[in-house]
Amino acid sequence: MTSKRLVARAAATLLLGLGALTGAHAQTVLKVSHFLPPGSNFQKNFLEPWCEKIAKDSADKLKCQIYPALQLGGTPAQLADQVKNGVSDIVWTSPSYSTGRFPRTEALELPFTMPPDGMGGSRAMWEFYEKHARDDYKDFKVLTIWSASNVVLSTASKPILTAADFKGVKLRSPRALPRCSSRRWAARPSTCRWRR
């Protein structure tokens, strides 16, 4: 059985891949891994329907085996390596979890640089990838990139619409750049830690 090695990353979020399927086999099973729970909106409303479409369009020659919640091990930051090492064929992750690995893409994480709606953000991210960030993913085949939210920042108690709104708000961030930026606006940044 052959495999197509792919990887995905978001929030920027995107799907990427390596290589191509070869040969005519009865069925190729693609191992698809991500860090969210199995009942997540991503899995139920995007990944499962996408996998069903792949199976239908290939007359069941391609099938996905989904591994949610890091069932194949590692951390969100290690998902891209799972593709390179053959552990997974397709992964979904965020570039935010891999500081320095996709340096051009990090520009998209600056506050207020993306349109606040998911569709507009996704289009802007794809255009940026096409024009400026292809080298970040030279080892992968990018399948998709999207922005997951229609808000600039998600908070529990108050909207953040301007720099002044940051004052005194506790924010979690997986990356250094947003943490440093939020300090300048008098927010109280903390690091987002992932548990295995």
N, C-alpha and C positions, 0 to 999 in steps of 0.2 A: 504494500500500500504506500502511495506517495503522500506527501503533505505539502501544503502551501504555508509557508511561514509568513505570518502577518503580525502586525502590532497596532494598537490603537491608543490614542491619547487625547484628552480633552480639558478644558475650561478656559480653560481651553481643553477640549477633548478631541481625540482623533483616533482613527484606525489606520494602521500602517501594515506593510507586509514585505516579505523577502521571497524571491524566486517565483516559480510558476508551477502549476500542476502539469504533470506530464503523463503520457500513457493513457490507455483506455482501460480503466478498472471498473469492476462491478460497482463498488462504492468506496469513496474516500471520506473518512471521518476527520473533520477539522476540529481540533481541540481549541475551544474558545474560553479564555480566562479573563476575569475581571475582579475588582476588589469590593464591589457592592453586594448586599445580601440578595438572595434569590428572588425575593418579592419586590425588589427595587423597580422604580418606574423605568429605568434604563433596560433592565432585563425583560420585564413584562411587555413594555410598549415599543421597544426598539429591537433589542437583540433577538428575542424569540420570533417575532414576525419576520425579521430579516433572514433568520436561519430557515424558517419555513419557506420563504420565497426562494432561497438558494436551492433547497431540496426540490421544490416544485419545478423551478426553471431548469434544473439539471436532470429531470426525470429520475430523481433520487440517487444520482451518481455522487452527489455531494451531500453530506449530512454534518450538522454541528453537534458536538458534545460540549455542553456548557458547564464550566467550572466556576461558579460564583464564589464570592467571599474568600478569595485567595486559596481555594481548596488545593491548588497545585503547589502551594507554599510561597514563601517570599513575602515581599512588601510591595505596595503600589510602585515604588521607585524601581523595583527589580523586574517588573513585568516586561519591559522591553528586552531585557536579557533573557527572559524565558523564551522569547521568539528566536533570538539569535542562537540559543543553546538547544533548540528543538523541544523544549518542555511543552510549549504551547504553539499552536499555529496562528492564532489570532488572539490579541489581547486588547483590552480597553483600559486606558489609564489617563492620567493627567500629566502634562509636561511640568506642572508645578512641583511634582514629587521627585524630580530628577535634576536638581540644581546643577547647572553647568553642562549638562549633557546635550541639551538642545538650546544653545546660547542665543541664536537669532530669535527663536520663538519667545524667549523671555521678555522681549520688548512688548509683547501683547499683554503682559501682566501688570504693566504700569497702570495705576488708577486712572479711570475716566478716559482710557484710550480706545475702548471698544464701544460700539453702539449698545444701548441698554437692552435691546430686545434680542432674543435668541436667534432669530433668523438673520437679522442684520449683523449680529456678531459673528455668526457662522460664515456668512458671505465674506465679511471683512477678514476673518482668519484664513479662509481659503485663498483669497486674493493675496494676502501677505505671504502665505506659504509659497504660492506659485512664483511670486516676484522676488522674495527675499530669503526664504528659509529652506529651500530644497536641500541645501548642503547639510542641514541639521539631520535630515532623514535619508542620507545617501545609502545607508545599509538596509533600508526598509522600503516597502511599497505602501504609500499613503492611500488608505481607502476612503477616509472621511475625516473632516475636522469640524467641530461644532462648538458653539457656545451654549451652555446648558441653561442659562437663566435669563429672565427678562428684567433683572435688577442688576445694578452695579455692584452692590455688596449685600449680602444677606445678614441681617441682624435679628435678634430676638425681640427687641423692644422699640427701636426707632429707626426710621429710614435714614440712610446716608446719601444725601443728594449733593452736598457741597463739602468742601474741605472743613468748614467751620463745624459741620455736624459730627466730626470725628472726636471732638473734645470730650475726654473722659470715657469714651466707649472702649470696652475691652474687646479686642479682635484676635482671632486665631488665624495664623497663616502658615502654610507649609514651606514658605520660601523667605529668603533673607530680604529681597528687594521690597516686597510689600510691607514687611515688618519695619524696615528702615523708613519707608515713606510714611507709614502711619505714625511713627514717633514724631515726625516733623509737624504733624497736625494735632499733636497732643492726645493721641489715642494711647491706649495701654496694650501694646502688642504682646502676644505670646505665641510660642511655637506649637503647631499642631502635630501631635505624635500619633503614630499608627501602632496598634497592637497586633501581634501575630495570632 
